[in-house]
């Protein structure tokens, strides 16, 4: 069974699959995505969960500006079925993550409410449908890592998106969606080719602004954020790592 580029719950006017096929990345603005009333309500519920994310205890130098949850799903594209996998620590090699690679980081798991959120499930399916992959990969099972990440920059300080520096996530494809932006400037995302030559930069400014990219052949990074008008600045993302189970 083929996967449609638009699901019944999420639609797009942007040619994401064409972008990915031609340049291996796609920057999509929130106004190019349309959500059904059902998933819009579920998205608002998921956004509320960011205020209660536990601290990320694996920041360099003992910093305390990042909060997150993480878990993985088994995804069956031909049926759309998603099954939560047993919680495990998250690991990246040092060759793709020079800052926190080589460490088994045991982040807080998704809550049962987050793991069952209809918007989360539908967005995983929607993002996958955009990948320009052959039929064999569409028939394969995939592991999808789900990260909810919030960074908070306090007055006079910066907060780094995850992880610091130019890196790879170690997946086939990665998708990033803005979940929250409050009193913050910075956070410019950049895409690089396999030799780390700069290809493009853009800033996610509105909730659900997104970018998708072929992580296996590209590198990426994001600049720190700072408060815009004193107080604290907040930037939150929802990101998925897609791993084919060959």
C-alpha positions in Angstrom: 0.0 0.0 0.0 1.5 3.4 -1.0 1.7 6.2 1.5 0.0 9.4 0.5 1.9 12.7 0.7 -1.0 14.2 2.6 -2.7 12.3 5.4 -6.4 12.8 6.2 -5.4 14.9 9.2 -2.5 17.0 8.0 -2.2 18.6 4.6 0.5 20.7 3.0 0.8 23.1 0.1 4.6 22.8 0.0 6.3 20.3 -2.3 8.4 18.8 0.5 9.1 15.6 -1.3 10.4 17.5 -4.3 12.7 19.6 -2.1 14.1 16.5 -0.4 14.6 14.7 -3.8 16.4 17.7 -5.4 18.4 19.2 -2.5 18.0 16.8 0.5 16.3 19.3 2.8 13.1 21.3 2.9 12.1 24.3 4.9 8.4 24.5 5.5 6.5 27.4 7.1 3.5 27.0 9.4 1.1 28.6 6.9 1.9 25.8 4.5 0.5 23.2 6.8 -3.1 22.6 7.6 -4.3 20.5 10.6 -7.8 19.0 11.1 -9.7 20.2 14.1 -9.0 16.9 15.9 -5.2 17.0 15.5 -5.1 20.8 16.2 -6.6 20.1 19.6 -4.2 17.3 20.2 -1.3 19.6 19.2 -2.3 22.2 21.8 -2.4 19.4 24.4 1.1 18.4 23.4 2.4 21.9 23.5 1.2 22.3 27.1 3.5 19.4 28.1 6.6 21.4 27.3 6.2 23.5 30.5 6.7 20.3 32.5 9.7 18.7 30.7 12.4 17.4 33.1 15.9 18.7 33.0 18.5 17.4 30.6 21.3 16.4 33.0 23.9 15.8 30.3 24.8 19.4 29.3 28.5 20.4 29.0 29.9 22.0 32.1 26.8 21.2 34.2 24.7 23.8 32.5 20.9 23.8 33.2 19.2 25.5 30.3 17.7 22.4 28.5 14.7 20.2 29.3 13.5 17.2 27.4 11.8 13.8 27.0 12.7 11.0 24.7 11.4 7.6 23.5 11.2 5.5 20.3 8.4 3.9 18.3 8.3 1.0 15.9 6.6 2.3 12.8 5.0 0.1 10.1 4.5 2.4 7.1 2.2 0.0 5.2 -0.3 0.0 8.0 0.5 3.3 9.7 0.8 1.4 13.0 3.0 2.9 15.8 4.1 0.9 18.8 6.0 2.4 21.7 9.3 0.6 22.3 10.9 -0.1 25.7 12.7 3.0 27.0 16.4 3.1 26.4 19.2 5.6 26.8 20.0 7.7 23.8 23.5 7.2 22.3 25.4 9.0 19.5 29.0 8.3 18.4 31.6 11.0 18.8 32.2 11.2 15.1 28.7 12.7 14.5 28.3 14.6 17.9 31.5 16.0 19.2 30.0 17.5 22.3 27.9 14.8 24.0 28.7 11.8 21.7 30.0 8.7 23.3 27.7 9.1 26.3 24.6 6.9 27.0 22.2 9.7 27.9 19.2 8.4 29.8 16.6 11.1 29.2 13.2 11.1 30.9 10.7 8.9 28.9 7.6 10.2 27.2 4.6 10.2 29.5 1.7 7.9 28.6 -0.3 10.9 27.5 2.4 12.2 25.2 3.0 8.7 23.8 -0.7 8.3 22.9 -1.1 11.9 21.5 -3.0 11.7 18.1 -1.1 14.7 16.7 2.2 13.1 17.5 1.2 9.9 15.7 -0.2 11.7 12.7 2.9 14.0 12.3 5.2 10.9 12.4 3.1 9.4 9.5 2.9 12.7 7.6 6.7 13.4 7.8 7.5 9.9 6.7 5.2 10.3 3.7 7.4 13.1 2.4 10.6 11.1 2.1 11.7 10.3 -1.5 12.5 6.7 -0.8 12.0 3.5 -2.9 9.2 1.0 -2.4 11.4 -1.4 -0.5 12.1 1.1 2.2 8.4 2.1 2.3 7.6 -1.6 3.0 10.3 -1.8 5.7 9.8 -1.2 9.4 11.3 1.9 10.9 12.4 3.0 14.3 11.4 6.6 15.0 13.1 8.5 17.9 10.9 11.2 19.4 12.4 14.1 21.2 10.6 16.9 23.0 13.2 19.6 23.8 12.9 23.0 25.5 15.7 25.4 25.9 15.5 28.4 28.3 17.8 31.4 28.0 17.9 33.5 31.1 18.8 37.2 31.3 22.3 37.8 30.1 22.8 34.2 29.1 22.5 32.0 25.9 20.9 28.6 25.6 22.0 26.1 23.0 19.6 24.0 20.9 20.4 20.3 21.0 23.1 19.4 20.5 25.7 22.2 20.4 27.6 22.6 17.2 27.4 21.2 13.7 26.4 17.5 13.9 24.4 14.6 12.6 21.8 12.7 14.5 22.8 9.3 13.1 19.4 8.7 11.3 18.3 8.3 7.7 16.0 11.3 7.9 15.3 13.9 10.6 12.4 16.3 10.9 12.2 19.3 13.2 9.1 21.3 14.2 8.9 24.5 16.2 6.6 23.9 19.3 7.1 27.1 21.2 8.9 30.5 20.9 8.6 33.0 23.6 10.6 36.2 24.0 13.6 34.7 22.2 15.9 35.7 19.4 18.5 33.6 17.6 18.1 29.8 17.0 19.0 30.1 13.3 19.3 26.6 11.8 21.8 25.8 9.1 22.3 22.9 6.7 25.6 21.7 5.4 26.7 19.1 2.8 28.8 16.0 3.5 31.9 18.1 3.6 30.3 20.6 6.0 30.0 23.3 3.4 27.2 25.6 4.1 24.0 25.1 2.0 21.2 27.1 3.6 20.1 28.9 6.8 16.7 29.8 8.2 15.1 30.7 11.4 11.9 29.0 12.7 9.7 31.9 13.8 6.1 30.6 14.1 4.8 27.5 15.8 4.9 24.6 13.4 7.6 26.1 11.2 9.6 23.1 10.2 12.5 21.6 8.4 13.1 18.1 7.1 16.5 16.7 5.8 18.4 13.6 4.8 20.5 13.2 7.9 22.6 10.4 6.4 24.2 12.7 3.9 23.9 16.2 5.4 25.0 18.0 8.6 23.1 20.6 10.6 23.2 22.9 13.5 21.4 25.7 15.2 22.7 28.9 16.9 21.9 29.7 20.6 19.0 31.7 21.6 18.9 34.8 23.9 16.1 36.7 25.6 14.6 39.3 23.4 13.4 41.8 26.0 14.9 40.8 29.3 13.6 38.1 31.5 13.9 34.7 29.9 13.6 33.4 26.3 12.1 30.0 25.4 12.4 27.8 22.3 10.9 24.4 22.1 11.0 21.8 19.3 9.5 18.5 18.4 11.9 16.4 16.4 11.9 12.9 14.9 14.8 10.6 13.9 13.8 8.0 11.3 15.9 4.8 11.2 15.0 2.0 8.6 15.2 -1.5 10.1 17.0 -3.2 7.2 
